[in-house]
Amino acid sequence: APAVAELRVMGTYPADQPELTLAMLEKALPIKVNRLLPWWVTLELP
């Protein structure tokens, strides 16, 4: 979503653990992580 692309992200996230990284971002930012397929993830504002 274009609005999500404007959010600033700072910090250290585990690149080798994408599920953990997405969970951390979901807690830290006003976003919702949607998993359509195991390899297809979208981020939205709630």
Buried (B, 14 or more C-beta within 10 A) or exposed (E): EEEBEEEEEEEEEEEEEEEEEBEBBBEEBEBEEEEEEEEEEEBEEE
